[in-house]
Amino acid sequence: METTKIAKQMIGFQKTVFNNTFNAMAIVQDQTESMLNGFLGQFPLMTEDVKKQVKESIDFAKKARDDFKKAVDDGYAKFEQMFEQK
């Protein structure tokens, strides 16, 4: 019984570390996007087509980031469910 409690605590700790790291990474990515948009807005040689492609790339990266977060959260939920069944 004690091992189950320790395992739950370890999973909880790992989940917290992941969430904090993920949130920090998301903030850095969002700030980078903001700086890039500011740069592109001032760069006269960038056409609207290029700006559109950059925006699509950023949107794709955000979707991939959100999908990754969802997959990890689902994994942690399954771990927690597994420990609750025992």
C-alpha positions, 0 to 999 in steps of 0.5 A: 500500500505504501508503494502505491502512495509513493508512486502517486506522489512521484506521478504528481511531482512529474506532472507538476514539473511537466506543467511548469516546464510546458508553461514556461516553453509556451510563454517563450514561444508566444513572446518569440511570435510577438517579436517576429510579428513586430519585426515582420510588420516593420520589414518592408520587403516582406510580402503579404504572402510571406506573412501569411505563410509565417502565420500559418507556420506559427498556427501549426506549431501552436496546434502541435504544442496543444496536441502534445499537451493534451496527449501528455495530460491524457497519459497522466490521467490514465496513470491516475486512473490506474492507481485509483483502481487498485 
